[in-house]
Every structure is written in C-alpha cells, then in structure tokens.
Amino acid sequence: MTEATYSVTGMTCNHCVSAVQSELGKVPGVASVAVDLASGRVTVSSEQPLEEAAVRAAIEEAGFELTA
C-alpha cells in the first residue's frame, strides 16, 4: 500500500469534498481518499503509486485544481 498527499484548490464545502472523493475513488487502484477541507490536502491510499496525470484528471473532473 502506498500513500500520497496532494494540494487541491477551490474546495469550499462538504459537497466539494464528496465530489473529490468520488472522482478519485474511480481511479484504478485507489483504496481510500481522505480530504482535509480546511487545508486543501487530499491523501490518497492506493495499491501502487498513482500517475499524477490520473490524479490531476480526476480532480479536474470534480471541478478543482491540483496545485502540488
């Protein structure tokens, strides 16, 4: 199991958190997604390291921006 933390901008409410969790949960290999709304941090646990492009695409699909 591997874990990575990303910074996401634009999240302002629990609906935003749900959207990010839902889209990232669709990425193959993702086991869990934890979102800290206050800091904008998203921690993803997965079976294998994820490609940043896949994470970025999922976050953008949810309507937000990966910043780091």
Secondary structure, DSSP 4 states (H G I P E B T S, - for coil): -EEEEEEEE---SHHHHHHHHHHHHTSTTEEEEEEETTTTEEEEEESSPPPHHHHHHHHHHTT-EE--
